[in-house]
Structures are given as C-alpha cells and as structure tokens.
Amino acid sequence: MARINGSSSPHSYSSPSPSYSSTTPTKRNTPYLPTPLETLGLLAYPTLLAFGALFSIVSPQTRGAPYDAATGYATEAPSYFARKDNVFNTLFVKRGWAWITIAFASFVLTHASFRSRSGGGGGGGMRKTGAAIGRWVLVTGWWVLVTQWCFGPPLIDRGFRFTGGRCEVATEAVAEGAADKAEVFTAAACRAAKGRWSGGHDVSGHVFLLVLGSWFLLQEVGWVVGRAGFLGAREQRCVVMSDGAVKGAGVEAGRVRSGGEEEGEERTLGFGGRFALVVVVLCWWMLLMTAIYFHTWFEKLTGLLVAFVGIYPIYILPRFVPVVRTLVGLPGI
C-alpha cells in the first residue's frame, strides 16, 4: 500500500518502486489536486485575466473610453475587439459551445487512439470513445445549467436576480400590462423585450464558456496524445485504487504499449487534435480580449470560479473515487 513520505511535500505520495531496491521510494503526485502540468495550465487563466485587467488600466485608449456593461462603449471603441459585433465575438464566442463540440467530435472520430482495439478489459477504442462522450455530456450539462436553462432561468440569471438585478424596461412593461412576467427573469428574454439588465452581479458568461470549453479540450486531447509520448510527455496522474493504494493512472489502462505503428499514430495530434488546438488558442485570445474590454474584474473572477467548479468533479474527483472513475473514466485511458 502507498504511504506518505514524511520528508516530502504534503502534496506528494510515495509507494514502493518496482526496481531491485524495495527501499527506494517513487514520488507520486497527489490524486486530490491537479498535476504540476495541469496546475501550470490552470494558472494560465487567471494570468490572462490579470494581464487583461492591468492592460485596461494602463492603456490610455482603454482607460479613457467610457464603458457601460449593457450598451458597450459610449464613444468609439478603443479597439476592434472591444466592439461586440466583431467577427470573433459574433461567429466564435456567441457560438462557442458548438465550436467546442465540433472540435471534440473531430478529434474522437479521427484520432488513432479511438480506433485501437487494445485496452484493459477489452473494448479499447470503443470504451474510450464512450467514456469521452460521457464526459462531454457532463461538461455540456454544466454549461447548459449555468448559461441556458436550470429548471427555468439559468444559474447566471438566477444569481443576477438574487443579488438585486432586474430588467428595467420589462419591469415597466409588466407594470403597464404590456409584457409577461417571465420576461424579467432571463437575460435573453430581457434583450428580446428591448430591456436592460440593471443592478445585481452579472457573472461573466464569456469567461465561463472560454475557460470551461478550452480546458475540456485540453484534457480530452492532451492526455490522449500525452500518454502516447507526444513531445516527450508522460503520465503524471495518480489514482486511488479500491483498496486505498495510490498508483499511477497507467494501471487503469491495463495494457503494455507495443511501441509499434499504432502507438506512433496515437502520439500525433492528427487533424482533429490540430483543429482542437486552434479552437483552444482562439478561446485564450478571446479570453484576453474579454479581460481587457468587458466586464468588471469581479464578474470575470466569478466566471472563472464557476468554470472551475465544473472542472473539478469531472476531471479530478474520479482520480480518488473509484466508483466515479468507473462511470466517467479518465481521458486517454
């Protein structure tokens, strides 16, 4: 059974090495937190938001342009990307989850890893495909609950109204009997009634979408090609077994890699992986533009945190809860 090495970091686990010396410990990453590589990736998001916020303060053009959350910039926008009608916002961000889904589907349908018949327990590629689709359903479900529908208004709109927000024009129309009461409960209905959200805390839906979607693609693509040795990467994840032992996530794969032509194909991105990478880069760029030109810092921070709330139970929790891991699997395994 794995033990915690008292001389090491509280986030490191030790287990007996399979080498000739049973006294030589192998340091393992904690299964309860992101791996060091994942931590660097996650830190990129608050770094982009912080840089964007700082740039908006330092830049004379941005600082001098009056901005209103509902109507945008009162004068000429300080940049093309500060306009809500810019092509990247209207064709990419506004349809963001469709692009995320297309990128994910193209990777699953074209990458060699999902065509492989090898794998622990049989099934191989089919088993990995099913697990990947299951995680997409869960991530998409979180996106729907937060931004589209949650047994009525989505969580973002519920939070806005809970913190004192309302739809000004629609409220007046209801009072005059010219509009239905439902119009004041969602942002989409408010805009349809030519209303205006006022007051309350507006969690940044753009930040939420761009963070959740890009991290989903990085997990689903990164671990698949990383486990096969893409750019010299190696498995860093650890899992808690049903008997409580902490082992490398590779034990879940249940196979010895052949090192042949099949593995060579698996360690390449392929068309689907390159397409997903382009979508991730676009997400990062638009996240930076959002950080510079839109929302308050607190609205962007809460958008980031709400995205992280969805990421942890889907990608970290299964590593230390075997029952959950059986249901949703691990990317690349």
Residue frames relative to the residue before (quaternion, step in Angstrom):
aa qw qx qy qz dx dy dz
M 1.0000 0.0000 0.0000 0.0000 0.00 0.00 0.00
A 0.5182 -0.6429 0.4580 0.3292 3.58 -1.05 0.77
R 0.1361 -0.7749 0.6111 0.0870 3.55 -1.18 0.57
I 0.4817 -0.6380 0.5089 0.3193 3.54 -1.26 0.39
N 0.3471 -0.7409 0.5399 0.1977 3.55 -0.72 1.04
G 0.3996 -0.7643 0.4532 0.2255 3.56 -0.44 1.17
S 0.6906 0.4844 -0.2943 0.4493 3.56 1.11 -0.51
S 0.6530 0.5163 -0.3154 0.4556 3.54 1.26 -0.12
S 0.7278 -0.4026 0.3247 0.4504 3.52 -1.38 -0.02
P 0.5614 -0.6060 0.4336 0.3600 3.60 -1.10 0.59
H 0.6726 0.4717 -0.3014 0.4841 3.59 1.25 -0.25
S 0.6427 0.5077 -0.3345 0.4662 3.61 1.22 0.21
Y 0.2156 -0.7602 0.6022 0.1143 3.53 -1.06 0.82
S 0.1835 -0.7700 0.5988 0.1214 3.58 -1.18 0.53
S 0.0153 0.7762 -0.6302 0.0127 3.52 -1.10 0.72
P 0.6460 -0.5305 0.3584 0.4157 3.60 -1.11 0.48
S 0.4054 -0.7067 0.5301 0.2349 3.55 -0.97 0.91
P 0.4848 -0.6767 0.4647 0.3019 3.57 -1.04 0.66
S 0.4653 0.6895 -0.4392 0.3394 3.62 1.30 0.05
Y 0.7466 -0.4249 0.2829 0.4267 3.54 -1.36 0.09
S 0.7188 0.4003 -0.2471 0.5119 3.58 1.14 -0.55
S 0.2894 -0.7834 0.5267 0.1583 3.57 -0.48 1.17
T 0.6304 0.5394 -0.3439 0.4397 3.60 1.23 -0.18
T 0.5779 0.5813 -0.3825 0.4264 3.60 1.25 -0.15
P 0.2553 -0.8050 0.5130 0.1539 3.65 -0.44 1.13
T 0.2688 -0.7235 0.6083 0.1853 3.54 -1.24 0.51
K 0.3363 -0.7547 0.5256 0.2026 3.56 -0.59 1.11
R 0.0933 -0.7916 0.6033 0.0257 3.52 -0.95 0.91
N 0.5028 -0.6226 0.5043 0.3244 3.54 -1.20 0.56
T 0.5418 -0.6099 0.4592 0.3516 3.56 -1.12 0.60
P 0.4178 -0.7154 0.4968 0.2586 3.61 -0.93 0.80
Y 0.6159 0.5947 -0.3310 0.3967 3.58 1.26 -0.27
L 0.7538 0.2909 -0.1619 0.5665 3.57 1.27 -0.30
P 0.6358 -0.5010 0.3919 0.4372 3.61 -1.19 0.26
T 0.5616 -0.5813 0.4646 0.3616 3.55 -1.20 0.53
P 0.6807 -0.4656 0.3415 0.4509 3.65 -1.19 0.23
L 0.6593 0.4964 -0.3165 0.4677 3.59 0.95 -0.81
E 0.6532 0.4978 -0.3127 0.4772 3.59 0.97 -0.81
T 0.6189 0.5533 -0.3424 0.4400 3.58 1.02 -0.76
L 0.6357 0.5134 -0.3234 0.4771 3.57 1.01 -0.83
G 0.6590 0.5126 -0.3075 0.4564 3.57 0.97 -0.84
L 0.6720 0.4927 -0.2967 0.4664 3.57 0.95 -0.87
L 0.6343 0.5376 -0.3317 0.4457 3.59 1.06 -0.70
A 0.5357 0.6288 -0.4065 0.3904 3.58 1.20 -0.39
Y 0.6458 0.5525 -0.3277 0.4127 3.60 1.04 -0.72
P 0.7043 0.4007 -0.2978 0.5047 3.66 0.70 -0.84
T 0.5878 0.5659 -0.3766 0.4386 3.61 1.13 -0.54
L 0.6515 0.5031 -0.3099 0.4759 3.59 0.96 -0.86
L 0.6700 0.4983 -0.3021 0.4600 3.57 0.94 -0.89
A 0.6624 0.4986 -0.3084 0.4664 3.58 0.97 -0.83
F 0.6423 0.5132 -0.3235 0.4683 3.59 0.97 -0.83
G 0.6610 0.5122 -0.3090 0.4530 3.57 0.94 -0.88
A 0.6499 0.5101 -0.3145 0.4675 3.57 0.98 -0.85
L 0.6566 0.5029 -0.3050 0.4721 3.58 1.00 -0.84
F 0.6425 0.5254 -0.3220 0.4554 3.58 0.97 -0.84
S 0.6547 0.5220 -0.3198 0.4434 3.59 0.97 -0.84
I 0.6561 0.4909 -0.3052 0.4851 3.58 1.19 -0.54
V 0.7108 0.4704 -0.2544 0.4569 3.56 0.95 -0.93
S 0.6554 0.5324 -0.3208 0.4290 3.60 0.97 -0.83
P 0.4227 -0.7191 0.4856 0.2613 3.64 -0.65 1.05
Q 0.6421 0.5358 -0.3369 0.4326 3.61 0.99 -0.80
T 0.7019 0.4556 -0.2716 0.4754 3.58 0.89 -0.92
R 0.6595 0.5212 -0.3070 0.4462 3.56 0.95 -0.89
G 0.7364 0.4386 -0.2362 0.4578 3.58 1.01 -0.76
A 0.6126 0.5484 -0.3568 0.4435 3.58 1.25 -0.01
P 0.3697 -0.7379 0.5157 0.2300 3.64 -0.49 1.14
Y 0.0892 -0.8174 0.5691 0.0062 3.56 -0.82 1.03
D 0.0936 -0.7666 0.6341 0.0384 3.53 -1.06 0.88
A 0.5137 -0.6877 0.4169 0.2990 3.58 -0.73 1.06
A 0.7165 0.4571 -0.2624 0.4571 3.59 0.99 -0.75
T 0.8051 0.2912 -0.1280 0.5007 3.58 0.88 -0.93
G 0.5169 -0.6334 0.4284 0.3850 3.60 1.21 -0.25
Y 0.7650 -0.3340 0.2553 0.4878 3.54 -1.16 -0.58
A 0.4708 -0.6991 0.4689 0.2640 3.54 -0.88 1.02
T 0.7449 0.2726 -0.1682 0.5853 3.59 1.11 -0.70
E 0.7648 -0.3112 0.2454 0.5079 3.58 -1.21 -0.35
A 0.5125 -0.6575 0.4569 0.3104 3.57 -0.89 0.93
P 0.5012 -0.6876 0.4374 0.2910 3.60 -0.94 0.84
S 0.7906 0.0871 -0.0495 0.6041 3.59 1.25 -0.25
Y 0.6301 -0.5209 0.4086 0.4057 3.55 -1.23 0.43
F 0.6884 0.4848 -0.2784 0.4621 3.58 1.02 -0.81
A 0.5922 0.5538 -0.3703 0.4532 3.58 1.27 -0.10
R 0.5858 0.5541 -0.3695 0.4618 3.56 1.30 -0.12
K 0.4669 -0.7004 0.4660 0.2724 3.56 -0.84 0.96
D 0.6888 0.4644 -0.2854 0.4780 3.59 1.20 -0.40
N 0.3575 0.7238 -0.5245 0.2705 3.61 1.15 0.33
V 0.6334 -0.6058 0.3347 0.3460 3.54 -1.05 0.86
F 0.6418 0.5268 -0.3389 0.4423 3.60 1.02 -0.68
N 0.6575 0.4939 -0.3077 0.4786 3.57 1.09 -0.67
T 0.7285 0.4523 -0.2558 0.4463 3.58 0.81 -0.97
L 0.7759 0.3553 -0.1887 0.4859 3.60 0.95 -0.83
F 0.7521 0.3619 -0.2171 0.5062 3.60 1.13 -0.49
V 0.7550 0.3899 -0.2420 0.4684 3.61 0.50 -1.14
K 0.6723 0.5041 -0.3094 0.4451 3.60 0.86 -0.89
R 0.7425 0.2784 -0.1812 0.5817 3.56 1.24 -0.44
G 0.1583 0.8764 -0.4456 0.0912 3.49 1.28 0.56
W 0.7130 0.4555 -0.2980 0.4419 3.59 0.76 -0.92
A 0.5738 0.5562 -0.3861 0.4607 3.59 1.15 -0.44
W 0.6601 0.4915 -0.3102 0.4759 3.61 0.94 -0.83
I 0.6253 0.5309 -0.3359 0.4630 3.59 0.99 -0.80
T 0.6805 0.4945 -0.2834 0.4605 3.57 0.90 -0.94
I 0.6460 0.5120 -0.3227 0.4651 3.60 0.96 -0.83
A 0.6530 0.5113 -0.3151 0.4614 3.59 0.96 -0.87
F 0.6533 0.5083 -0.3070 0.4696 3.58 0.96 -0.88
A 0.6727 0.4993 -0.2998 0.4564 3.59 0.87 -0.94
S 0.6495 0.5170 -0.3308 0.4488 3.60 0.94 -0.82
F 0.6479 0.5090 -0.3227 0.4659 3.60 1.04 -0.70
V 0.6847 0.4861 -0.2930 0.4573 3.58 0.83 -0.97
L 0.7105 0.4774 -0.2675 0.4424 3.59 0.94 -0.83
T 0.7836 0.3584 -0.1784 0.4751 3.60 1.09 -0.57
H 0.6274 0.5738 -0.3609 0.3833 3.63 1.08 -0.48
A 0.5833 -0.6327 0.4005 0.3148 3.54 -1.05 0.89
S 0.5827 0.6137 -0.3744 0.3790 3.60 1.07 -0.67
F 0.7207 0.4341 -0.2462 0.4812 3.57 1.05 -0.71
R 0.6354 0.4850 -0.3410 0.4947 3.57 1.30 0.05
S 0.5100 0.6706 -0.4085 0.3512 3.57 1.30 -0.28
R 0.3427 -0.7418 0.5421 0.1960 3.57 -1.05 0.78
S 0.5728 0.5972 -0.3854 0.4084 3.56 1.27 -0.23
G 0.3833 0.7114 -0.5349 0.2468 3.54 -1.20 0.41
G 0.5904 -0.5961 0.4139 0.3531 3.52 -1.16 0.66
G 0.8197 0.2396 -0.1823 0.4873 3.51 -1.00 0.84
G 0.5437 -0.6220 0.4124 0.3839 3.58 1.27 0.06
G 0.6498 0.5220 -0.3743 0.4065 3.54 -1.24 0.23
G 0.0224 -0.8594 0.5099 0.0306 3.58 1.00 -0.86
G 0.8577 0.0760 -0.0145 0.5084 3.53 -0.60 -1.23
M 0.6388 0.5263 -0.3367 0.4490 3.58 0.98 -0.76
R 0.6455 0.5150 -0.3213 0.4634 3.56 1.00 -0.80
K 0.6701 0.4876 -0.2980 0.4737 3.58 0.94 -0.86
T 0.6282 0.5355 -0.3355 0.4539 3.56 1.02 -0.77
G 0.6659 0.5096 -0.3016 0.4539 3.57 0.90 -0.91
A 0.6636 0.4977 -0.3066 0.4669 3.57 0.97 -0.86
A 0.6463 0.5221 -0.3205 0.4549 3.60 0.99 -0.83
I 0.6479 0.5018 -0.3145 0.4791 3.58 0.98 -0.82
G 0.6208 0.5440 -0.3376 0.4524 3.59 1.04 -0.74
R 0.6674 0.4796 -0.3055 0.4809 3.60 0.98 -0.82
W 0.6034 0.5388 -0.3581 0.4663 3.59 1.08 -0.65
V 0.6295 0.5291 -0.3331 0.4614 3.59 0.98 -0.81
L 0.6734 0.4967 -0.3021 0.4567 3.60 0.91 -0.88
V 0.6718 0.4797 -0.3007 0.4776 3.60 0.90 -0.91
T 0.6466 0.5065 -0.3202 0.4720 3.58 0.98 -0.81
G 0.6174 0.5512 -0.3381 0.4478 3.57 1.04 -0.75
W 0.6529 0.4989 -0.3138 0.4757 3.57 0.99 -0.81
W 0.6315 0.5237 -0.3285 0.4680 3.59 1.02 -0.80
V 0.6511 0.5116 -0.3176 0.4620 3.60 0.95 -0.84
L 0.6733 0.5072 -0.3040 0.4438 3.60 0.83 -0.96
V 0.7131 0.4619 -0.2636 0.4568 3.57 0.94 -0.86
T 0.8422 0.2483 -0.0929 0.4695 3.59 0.81 -0.93
Q 0.7749 0.3816 -0.1921 0.4659 3.62 1.11 -0.51
W 0.7911 -0.1808 0.1999 0.5491 3.57 0.65 -1.10
C 0.0614 0.7693 -0.6339 0.0502 3.55 -0.96 0.89
F 0.7292 -0.3804 0.1986 0.5330 3.55 0.45 1.29
G 0.7529 -0.0367 -0.0020 0.6571 3.50 1.12 0.91
P 0.8143 -0.1296 0.1180 0.5534 3.61 -0.88 -0.84
P 0.5267 -0.6279 0.4592 0.3428 3.62 -1.07 0.64
L 0.6994 -0.4920 0.3176 0.4099 3.57 -1.26 0.37
I 0.6132 0.5499 -0.3604 0.4378 3.60 1.00 -0.71
D 0.6955 0.4582 -0.2793 0.4779 3.60 0.88 -0.91
R 0.6168 0.5317 -0.3476 0.4648 3.59 1.06 -0.69
G 0.6587 0.5058 -0.3061 0.4654 3.57 0.97 -0.84
F 0.6281 0.5431 -0.3318 0.4478 3.55 1.02 -0.80
R 0.7051 0.4443 -0.2722 0.4810 3.57 0.87 -0.91
F 0.6139 0.5584 -0.3451 0.4383 3.59 1.07 -0.72
T 0.7211 0.4153 -0.2402 0.4999 3.59 1.10 -0.68
G 0.7174 -0.4912 0.2397 0.4321 3.58 1.21 0.46
G 0.4867 0.6821 -0.4324 0.3330 3.59 1.23 0.10
R 0.0011 0.7886 -0.6149 0.0048 3.53 -1.27 0.44
C 0.4541 -0.6452 0.5349 0.3022 3.54 -1.32 0.26
E 0.3740 -0.7981 0.4232 0.2101 3.57 -0.17 1.29
V 0.7215 0.4330 -0.2681 0.4691 3.58 0.65 -1.08
A 0.6579 0.5128 -0.3185 0.4504 3.59 0.95 -0.84
T 0.6148 0.5467 -0.3491 0.4486 3.59 1.03 -0.71
E 0.6561 0.4972 -0.3013 0.4812 3.54 1.01 -0.87
A 0.6518 0.5190 -0.3180 0.4524 3.58 1.01 -0.82
V 0.6251 0.5261 -0.3353 0.4692 3.59 1.04 -0.75
A 0.6480 0.5266 -0.3140 0.4518 3.56 0.95 -0.90
E 0.7141 0.4228 -0.2469 0.5004 3.57 1.10 -0.73
G 0.5050 -0.6740 0.4063 0.3545 3.59 1.30 -0.08
A 0.5328 0.6532 -0.3925 0.3679 3.58 1.27 0.28
A 0.7734 0.2439 -0.1487 0.5659 3.62 1.24 -0.08
D 0.5194 -0.6319 0.4823 0.3133 3.52 -1.26 0.49
K 0.6078 -0.5907 0.3897 0.3603 3.60 -1.09 0.63
A 0.5931 0.5963 -0.3730 0.3918 3.59 1.08 -0.63
E 0.5732 0.6288 -0.3763 0.3667 3.57 1.15 -0.53
V 0.6881 0.4895 -0.3039 0.4410 3.60 1.06 -0.49
F 0.6389 0.5968 -0.3170 0.3678 3.59 1.19 -0.21
T 0.7801 0.2406 -0.1636 0.5539 3.63 1.12 -0.34
A 0.5823 -0.5938 0.4286 0.3530 3.55 -1.17 0.63
A 0.6421 0.5327 -0.3289 0.4425 3.59 0.98 -0.83
A 0.6738 0.4766 -0.2979 0.4798 3.59 0.93 -0.87
C 0.6106 0.5529 -0.3479 0.4478 3.57 1.09 -0.69
R 0.6653 0.4845 -0.2998 0.4824 3.57 0.94 -0.90
A 0.6337 0.5413 -0.3341 0.4402 3.60 0.99 -0.80
A 0.7064 0.4206 -0.2452 0.5137 3.55 1.12 -0.70
K 0.4520 -0.7005 0.4217 0.3566 3.57 1.38 0.21
G 0.3700 0.7221 -0.4916 0.3161 3.50 1.09 0.83
R 0.3176 -0.7338 0.5736 0.1779 3.53 -1.34 -0.06
W 0.4098 -0.6849 0.5464 0.2539 3.59 -0.79 1.06
S 0.0311 0.8009 -0.5956 0.0532 3.55 -0.86 0.93
G 0.8028 0.1978 -0.1832 0.5318 3.56 -0.98 0.90
G 0.6883 0.5054 -0.3326 0.4003 3.56 -1.27 -0.15
H 0.4700 -0.6492 0.5174 0.2999 3.53 -1.34 0.11
D 0.1791 -0.8040 0.5644 0.0547 3.56 -0.62 1.17
V 0.2785 -0.7615 0.5648 0.1534 3.60 -0.22 1.27
S 0.4673 -0.6974 0.4659 0.2795 3.59 -0.83 0.97
G 0.2889 -0.7756 0.5418 0.1464 3.55 -0.43 1.22
H 0.5977 0.5634 -0.3567 0.4450 3.58 1.13 -0.65
V 0.6662 0.4885 -0.3054 0.4736 3.58 0.86 -0.94
F 0.6360 0.5385 -0.3231 0.4485 3.57 0.91 -0.91
L 0.6909 0.4875 -0.2786 0.4554 3.59 0.79 -1.03
L 0.7116 0.4795 -0.2713 0.4360 3.57 0.77 -1.05
V 0.6579 0.4871 -0.3094 0.4839 3.59 1.04 -0.73
L 0.6875 0.4869 -0.2914 0.4532 3.59 0.77 -1.03
G 0.7025 0.4879 -0.2783 0.4371 3.57 0.82 -0.99
S 0.6918 0.4708 -0.2925 0.4628 3.59 0.86 -0.90
W 0.6630 0.4876 -0.3251 0.4658 3.62 0.97 -0.74
F 0.5800 0.5659 -0.3644 0.4589 3.58 1.10 -0.64
L 0.6903 0.4670 -0.2824 0.4751 3.60 0.85 -0.93
L 0.6392 0.5250 -0.3338 0.4520 3.59 0.97 -0.78
Q 0.6532 0.5032 -0.3139 0.4708 3.58 0.99 -0.78
E 0.7270 0.4620 -0.2543 0.4397 3.55 0.76 -1.05
V 0.7159 0.3990 -0.2482 0.5164 3.60 1.05 -0.68
G 0.6772 0.5526 -0.3007 0.3817 3.56 0.83 -1.04
W 0.7224 0.4359 -0.2682 0.4651 3.59 0.80 -0.93
V 0.5912 0.5680 -0.3733 0.4342 3.59 1.12 -0.55
V 0.7532 0.3600 -0.2151 0.5068 3.60 0.74 -1.03
G 0.6007 0.5832 -0.3557 0.4152 3.59 1.13 -0.61
R 0.6608 0.5066 -0.3082 0.4602 3.57 0.95 -0.85
A 0.6703 0.4842 -0.2932 0.4799 3.59 1.18 -0.54
G 0.6208 -0.5870 0.3282 0.4029 3.60 1.28 0.01
F 0.2830 0.7712 -0.5245 0.2236 3.63 1.17 0.43
L 0.8458 -0.0290 -0.0428 0.5311 3.58 -0.80 1.15
G 0.6751 -0.5272 0.2928 0.4249 3.57 1.06 0.72
A 0.3725 0.7418 -0.4855 0.2742 3.58 1.23 0.28
R 0.1149 -0.7765 0.6143 0.0803 3.56 -1.27 0.36
E 0.6322 -0.5369 0.4022 0.3876 3.54 -1.27 0.38
Q 0.1016 -0.8092 0.5779 0.0309 3.59 -0.79 1.04
R 0.5790 0.6241 -0.3755 0.3665 3.57 1.17 -0.41
C 0.1481 -0.7538 0.6323 0.1004 3.52 -1.21 0.62
V 0.1770 -0.7866 0.5862 0.0792 3.55 -1.16 0.64
V 0.3949 -0.6682 0.5750 0.2588 3.53 -1.28 0.50
M 0.3192 -0.7630 0.5340 0.1753 3.57 -0.70 1.10
S 0.7006 -0.4808 0.3214 0.4179 3.57 -1.25 0.25
D 0.6950 0.4403 -0.2817 0.4936 3.60 1.19 -0.46
G 0.6248 -0.5747 0.3203 0.4205 3.58 1.30 0.18
A 0.5078 0.6483 -0.4262 0.3744 3.60 1.23 -0.14
V 0.2960 -0.7304 0.5889 0.1793 3.57 -1.13 0.72
K 0.0559 0.8085 -0.5777 0.0971 3.56 -0.62 1.18
G 0.6334 -0.5057 0.4135 0.4148 3.53 -1.30 0.23
A 0.5800 -0.6249 0.3935 0.3440 3.57 -1.01 0.80
G 0.5251 0.6607 -0.4038 0.3532 3.59 1.19 -0.38
V 0.5683 0.6005 -0.3952 0.4003 3.60 1.14 -0.49
E 0.6075 0.5654 -0.3531 0.4318 3.58 1.17 -0.49
A 0.5957 0.5868 -0.3714 0.4035 3.58 1.16 -0.51
G 0.2180 -0.8417 0.4735 0.1407 3.55 1.14 -0.62
R 0.7087 0.3903 -0.2839 0.5146 3.55 1.06 0.66
V 0.3681 -0.6761 0.5858 0.2536 3.54 -1.32 0.36
R 0.4277 -0.7231 0.4804 0.2517 3.56 -0.68 1.06
S 0.4596 -0.7313 0.4474 0.2318 3.52 -0.90 0.96
G 0.3326 -0.7600 0.4922 0.2637 3.56 1.13 -0.59
G 0.5274 0.6594 -0.3919 0.3653 3.59 1.24 0.16
E 0.8144 -0.2566 0.1915 0.4839 3.54 -1.30 -0.49
E 0.6215 0.5591 -0.3443 0.4274 3.59 1.01 -0.79
E 0.6784 0.4788 -0.2990 0.4702 3.57 0.93 -0.89
G 0.6094 0.5600 -0.3522 0.4370 3.58 1.07 -0.71
E 0.6565 0.4934 -0.3068 0.4810 3.58 1.03 -0.76
E 0.6591 0.5347 -0.3145 0.4252 3.57 0.97 -0.80
R 0.6979 0.4777 -0.2964 0.4436 3.61 1.04 -0.61
T 0.5970 0.5312 -0.3708 0.4733 3.59 1.29 0.12
L 0.5686 -0.6089 0.4318 0.3456 3.56 -1.17 0.55
G 0.2138 -0.7811 0.5541 0.1931 3.57 0.90 -0.87
F 0.7345 -0.4074 0.2938 0.4563 3.56 -1.31 0.03
G 0.6873 0.5016 -0.2915 0.4371 3.57 0.82 -1.02
G 0.6614 0.5077 -0.3074 0.4586 3.58 0.98 -0.81
R 0.6567 0.4957 -0.3135 0.4741 3.59 1.00 -0.80
F 0.6327 0.5198 -0.3343 0.4666 3.57 1.02 -0.76
A 0.6469 0.5114 -0.3148 0.4700 3.59 0.97 -0.86
L 0.6383 0.5289 -0.3265 0.4542 3.59 1.02 -0.79
V 0.6193 0.5287 -0.3388 0.4713 3.61 1.04 -0.74
V 0.6519 0.5077 -0.3114 0.4694 3.59 0.96 -0.86
V 0.6332 0.5255 -0.3292 0.4632 3.61 1.00 -0.80
V 0.6591 0.5015 -0.3120 0.4656 3.61 0.90 -0.90
L 0.6403 0.5096 -0.3239 0.4747 3.59 0.99 -0.79
C 0.6183 0.5342 -0.3401 0.4655 3.60 1.05 -0.74
W 0.6615 0.5032 -0.3078 0.4631 3.58 0.91 -0.90
W 0.6587 0.5116 -0.3150 0.4530 3.58 0.94 -0.89
M 0.7037 0.4474 -0.2782 0.4767 3.59 0.86 -0.88
L 0.5662 0.5585 -0.3856 0.4677 3.58 1.19 -0.44
L 0.6464 0.5063 -0.3120 0.4780 3.57 1.00 -0.83
M 0.6564 0.5037 -0.3168 0.4637 3.61 0.94 -0.85
T 0.6257 0.5213 -0.3275 0.4790 3.58 1.06 -0.76
A 0.6511 0.5266 -0.3121 0.4487 3.57 0.97 -0.87
I 0.6936 0.4742 -0.2779 0.4656 3.59 1.03 -0.75
Y 0.8533 0.2758 -0.0794 0.4352 3.55 0.69 -1.10
F 0.8050 0.2839 -0.1380 0.5023 3.63 1.07 -0.45
H 0.8280 0.2495 -0.2005 0.4603 3.54 -1.29 0.55
T 0.5000 -0.5999 0.5259 0.3370 3.53 -1.35 0.31
W 0.6600 -0.5132 0.3529 0.4202 3.59 -1.22 0.36
F 0.6601 0.5142 -0.3213 0.4435 3.59 1.01 -0.76
E 0.6236 0.5270 -0.3351 0.4702 3.59 1.06 -0.70
K 0.6600 0.4890 -0.3043 0.4825 3.58 1.03 -0.76
L 0.6276 0.5368 -0.3342 0.4541 3.59 1.03 -0.76
T 0.6866 0.4687 -0.2975 0.4695 3.60 0.87 -0.87
G 0.5925 0.5492 -0.3649 0.4627 3.60 1.11 -0.58
L 0.6436 0.5176 -0.3037 0.4750 3.56 1.05 -0.82
L 0.6858 0.4947 -0.2858 0.4508 3.58 0.86 -0.95
V 0.6413 0.5158 -0.3290 0.4631 3.59 0.99 -0.79
A 0.6213 0.5194 -0.3403 0.4778 3.60 1.08 -0.66
F 0.6572 0.5111 -0.3103 0.4590 3.59 0.95 -0.86
V 0.5927 0.5736 -0.3603 0.4357 3.59 1.11 -0.68
G 0.6925 0.4557 -0.2769 0.4858 3.59 1.05 -0.68
I 0.6316 0.5625 -0.3295 0.4196 3.58 1.10 -0.68
Y 0.6722 0.5552 -0.3225 0.3687 3.60 0.78 -1.00
P 0.7329 0.4262 -0.2848 0.4472 3.67 0.65 -0.92
I 0.6759 0.4898 -0.3053 0.4583 3.61 1.13 -0.44
Y 0.8193 0.2755 -0.1150 0.4896 3.58 0.95 -0.84
I 0.7337 0.3686 -0.2430 0.5165 3.63 1.14 -0.38
L 0.6304 0.5711 -0.3325 0.4073 3.60 0.88 -0.94
P 0.6623 0.5152 -0.3451 0.4206 3.67 0.80 -0.77
R 0.5889 0.6006 -0.3744 0.3902 3.60 1.12 -0.46
F 0.7991 0.2440 -0.1478 0.5293 3.59 1.05 -0.57
V 0.6694 0.3753 -0.3146 0.5586 3.60 1.26 0.28
P 0.3300 -0.7996 0.4653 0.1880 3.60 -0.04 1.28
V 0.6307 0.5417 -0.3492 0.4322 3.60 0.98 -0.77
V 0.6612 0.4847 -0.3053 0.4845 3.58 0.96 -0.85
R 0.6371 0.5369 -0.3292 0.4444 3.58 1.00 -0.83
T 0.6131 0.5494 -0.3447 0.4510 3.58 1.08 -0.68
L 0.6998 0.4817 -0.2637 0.4568 3.56 1.05 -0.77
V 0.8219 0.2509 -0.1048 0.5006 3.61 0.79 -1.01
G 0.3750 -0.7594 0.4649 0.2579 3.59 1.22 -0.29
L 0.4018 -0.6540 0.5691 0.2949 3.53 -1.36 -0.29
P 0.5494 -0.6163 0.4309 0.3641 3.64 -0.92 0.75
G 0.8077 0.2698 -0.2121 0.4794 3.54 -0.92 0.92
I 0.7341 0.3700 -0.2123 0.5283 3.58 1.27 -0.19
